[in-house]
Amino acid sequence: MSGPVLLAVAHGSRDPRAQRAIGSLARRAGALAPGVEVRAAFVQHAAPSPAEAIAAVGERPVVIVPLLLSAGYHLSHDIAGTAARAGAPVAAPLGPDPGLVPALADRLAAAGAPAGTPVVLAAAGSTDPRALAGARSQAAELAASLRVPVLAAFASAGQPTVDDAIAALAARTGGPVAVASYLLAPGVFHDRLRASAAAWVSPPLGDHPAVAGLVLDRFRAADCTAGSARSRA
């Protein structure tokens, strides 16, 4: 293959299910663009690290695509630091983005949530206000598409909690509530969502074709920007 390598960098987890899910997403993205080599790396808890993956590529250029659903510390510090040392461009995170709405809707349908059900969009959570704002923006996109109330909530840091959001929506609407998992992979956060009081909890976004397509969109945009900068240098 010619051209830059797409290095898809995920948060990382000790849970092997998460590593398998990220690997599957990377393979799906590669299948959508046969001329692009896609490799996966992890910020923590799994190998290879971004630095190790970049070293393994050799002399070929690399474009880093963060497999993150919001801006935050891992993007602005961990990934940005590795990219700066390697001279590699970094794409925008995957979310928030209207392109994630079809994946969220399909996952809700797969969980059995009936049309018209109010939804809690459940993100992992963060102390970074950019991440919280991103989840709320994605919730607004989903609400506009599904035409139902959608409330962003957080499994760890951030307010409201998932349980509080489920209770608030149930009280407001008088009916059962579904949780849309705003997560890429299974693990401890998705296990917490499954233990919630929601009537339906969707699977993580995983290797949904819309997510894989968005990975490629981010790659192409960053590669185009980097190419324009190189031509001006």
C-alpha positions as CSV (number, residue, x, y, z in Angstrom):
1,M,0.0,0.0,0.0
2,S,1.1,3.6,-0.7
3,G,0.2,6.7,1.1
4,P,0.0,7.4,4.9
5,V,-1.0,4.8,7.4
6,L,-4.2,5.5,9.3
7,L,-3.3,4.9,13.0
8,A,-6.6,4.6,14.9
9,V,-5.8,5.4,18.6
10,A,-8.3,4.3,21.2
11,H,-8.4,5.0,24.9
12,G,-7.5,1.4,25.8
13,S,-8.9,-1.1,28.4
14,R,-7.8,-4.1,30.3
15,D,-11.0,-5.8,29.1
16,P,-10.2,-8.0,26.1
17,R,-13.7,-7.3,24.7
18,A,-12.8,-3.7,24.2
19,Q,-9.6,-4.6,22.4
20,R,-11.5,-6.9,20.1
21,A,-14.1,-4.3,19.4
22,I,-11.4,-1.7,18.5
23,G,-9.7,-4.2,16.3
24,S,-12.9,-5.0,14.5
25,L,-13.6,-1.3,13.9
26,A,-10.1,-0.8,12.5
27,R,-10.7,-3.8,10.1
28,R,-14.1,-2.4,9.1
29,A,-12.5,1.0,8.2
30,G,-9.8,-0.8,6.3
31,A,-12.3,-2.8,4.3
32,L,-14.1,0.4,3.3
33,A,-10.9,1.8,1.9
34,P,-8.8,-1.0,0.4
35,G,-6.0,1.4,-0.5
36,V,-5.5,2.6,3.1
37,E,-3.6,0.6,5.7
38,V,-5.3,0.9,9.1
39,R,-3.6,0.0,12.3
40,A,-4.9,0.3,15.9
41,A,-3.1,1.5,19.0
42,F,-4.1,2.3,22.6
43,V,-3.3,5.2,24.9
44,Q,-3.3,2.9,28.0
45,H,-4.0,-0.6,29.3
46,A,-3.3,-2.3,26.0
47,A,-0.6,-2.6,23.3
48,P,0.7,-1.3,21.1
49,S,1.0,2.3,22.4
50,P,0.8,5.0,19.7
51,A,4.6,5.5,19.9
52,E,5.2,1.8,19.4
53,A,2.8,1.7,16.5
54,I,4.4,4.7,14.8
55,A,7.8,3.1,15.3
56,A,6.6,-0.2,13.7
57,V,5.4,1.7,10.6
58,G,8.9,2.7,9.8
59,E,9.5,5.5,7.3
60,R,6.0,5.8,6.0
61,P,3.9,8.8,7.1
62,V,1.2,8.3,9.7
63,V,-2.1,10.1,10.3
64,I,-3.5,9.6,13.7
65,V,-7.3,9.3,14.1
66,P,-8.4,9.4,17.7
67,L,-11.1,6.8,18.4
68,L,-12.6,9.1,20.9
69,L,-16.1,10.5,21.1
70,S,-15.1,13.9,22.4
71,A,-12.2,16.2,23.0
72,G,-10.4,16.0,26.3
73,Y,-7.2,15.2,28.2
74,H,-6.2,12.0,26.2
75,L,-6.5,14.0,23.0
76,S,-4.9,17.2,24.0
77,H,-2.1,15.6,26.1
78,D,-1.4,12.0,25.4
79,I,-2.2,11.8,21.7
80,A,-1.1,15.3,20.9
81,G,2.3,14.8,22.6
82,T,3.0,11.5,20.8
83,A,2.0,13.1,17.5
84,A,4.2,16.2,18.0
85,R,7.2,14.0,18.7
86,A,6.5,12.0,15.6
87,G,5.6,14.9,13.4
88,A,2.2,13.2,12.6
89,P,-1.0,15.0,12.0
90,V,-3.9,14.3,14.3
91,A,-7.5,14.2,13.0
92,A,-10.5,15.5,15.0
93,P,-12.2,13.0,17.4
94,L,-15.1,11.1,16.1
95,G,-17.7,12.9,18.1
96,P,-19.8,14.8,18.4
97,D,-20.9,14.4,14.8
98,P,-24.2,14.0,13.0
99,G,-22.7,11.0,11.3
100,L,-22.9,9.1,14.6
101,V,-26.7,9.4,14.7
102,P,-27.4,6.4,12.4
103,A,-25.2,4.2,14.4
104,L,-26.8,5.3,17.7
105,A,-30.3,4.8,16.2
106,D,-29.4,1.3,14.8
107,R,-28.0,0.2,18.1
108,L,-31.1,1.3,19.9
109,A,-33.3,-0.6,17.5
110,A,-31.1,-3.7,17.9
111,A,-31.7,-3.4,21.7
112,G,-35.4,-3.5,21.0
113,A,-36.3,0.0,22.0
114,P,-39.6,1.0,20.3
115,A,-39.8,4.1,18.2
116,G,-40.8,7.1,20.3
117,T,-39.1,6.0,23.4
118,P,-37.3,8.8,25.3
119,V,-33.5,8.2,25.5
120,V,-30.6,8.8,27.8
121,L,-27.4,9.2,25.8
122,A,-24.9,7.7,28.2
123,A,-21.3,8.7,27.9
124,A,-18.3,7.6,30.0
125,G,-18.0,11.0,31.5
126,S,-15.0,13.3,32.1
127,T,-13.8,16.2,34.3
128,D,-13.1,18.1,31.1
129,P,-16.0,20.4,30.2
130,R,-15.3,19.9,26.5
131,A,-16.2,16.3,26.8
132,L,-19.4,17.0,28.7
133,A,-20.4,19.6,26.2
134,G,-19.7,17.2,23.3
135,A,-22.0,14.6,24.8
136,R,-24.8,17.2,25.2
137,S,-24.3,18.3,21.6
138,Q,-24.6,14.7,20.4
139,A,-27.7,14.3,22.5
140,A,-29.3,17.2,20.7
141,E,-28.4,15.7,17.3
142,L,-30.0,12.4,18.3
143,A,-33.1,14.1,19.7
144,A,-33.6,16.1,16.4
145,S,-33.3,12.9,14.4
146,L,-35.5,10.6,16.5
147,R,-37.9,13.4,17.5
148,V,-37.9,12.2,21.1
149,P,-36.5,13.7,24.3
150,V,-32.8,12.8,24.7
151,L,-30.9,13.7,27.8
152,A,-27.1,13.3,28.0
153,A,-25.8,11.6,31.1
154,F,-22.5,10.2,32.4
155,A,-21.4,6.8,33.8
156,S,-18.5,8.3,35.8
157,A,-17.5,12.0,36.1
158,G,-20.2,14.5,35.1
159,Q,-23.8,15.3,35.8
160,P,-26.4,14.1,35.6
161,T,-25.6,10.5,36.4
162,V,-27.2,7.8,34.2
163,D,-29.6,6.7,36.9
164,D,-30.7,10.3,37.7
165,A,-31.3,11.0,34.0
166,I,-33.4,7.8,33.6
167,A,-35.5,8.8,36.6
168,A,-35.9,12.4,35.4
169,L,-37.0,11.3,31.9
170,A,-39.3,8.6,33.2
171,A,-41.0,11.2,35.5
172,R,-41.3,13.7,32.7
173,T,-42.7,11.3,30.1
174,G,-44.5,8.8,32.2
175,G,-43.1,5.8,30.4
176,P,-40.0,3.6,30.1
177,V,-36.7,5.0,29.0
178,A,-33.9,3.6,26.8
179,V,-30.2,4.1,27.1
180,A,-28.2,4.8,24.0
181,S,-24.6,3.8,24.8
182,Y,-22.3,6.6,23.7
183,L,-19.3,4.3,23.9
184,L,-17.2,2.6,21.3
185,A,-16.5,-0.6,23.1
186,P,-17.7,-2.9,25.9
187,G,-16.1,-2.7,29.3
188,V,-16.7,-1.5,32.8
189,F,-18.7,1.6,31.7
190,H,-21.1,-0.4,29.5
191,D,-21.5,-3.0,32.3
192,R,-22.7,-0.1,34.5
193,L,-25.2,0.9,31.9
194,R,-26.6,-2.6,31.6
195,A,-27.1,-2.5,35.4
196,S,-29.2,0.7,35.2
197,A,-32.9,1.0,35.5
198,A,-33.4,1.5,31.8
199,A,-35.9,-0.7,30.0
200,W,-33.4,-1.1,27.0
201,V,-29.7,-0.5,26.8
202,S,-28.1,-0.4,23.4
203,P,-24.7,-2.1,22.6
204,P,-21.7,0.1,22.1
205,L,-21.2,1.7,18.7
206,G,-18.4,-0.7,17.9
207,D,-17.7,-1.4,14.2
208,H,-21.0,0.0,12.9
209,P,-20.4,1.0,9.3
210,A,-21.3,4.6,10.0
211,V,-18.5,4.8,12.7
212,A,-16.0,3.1,10.3
213,G,-17.0,5.6,7.6
214,L,-16.4,8.5,10.0
215,V,-13.0,7.2,10.9
216,L,-12.1,7.4,7.2
217,D,-13.6,10.8,6.8
218,R,-11.5,12.1,9.7
219,F,-8.4,10.5,8.2
220,R,-9.0,12.0,4.8
221,A,-9.6,15.5,6.2
222,A,-6.5,15.4,8.3
223,D,-4.4,14.0,5.5
224,C,-5.7,16.7,3.1
225,T,-4.8,19.4,5.6
226,A,-1.4,18.0,6.2
227,G,-0.8,17.7,2.4
228,S,-1.7,21.3,1.9
229,A,0.7,22.4,4.6
230,R,3.5,20.3,3.1
231,S,2.9,21.9,-0.3
232,R,3.2,25.4,1.2
233,A,6.4,24.6,3.1
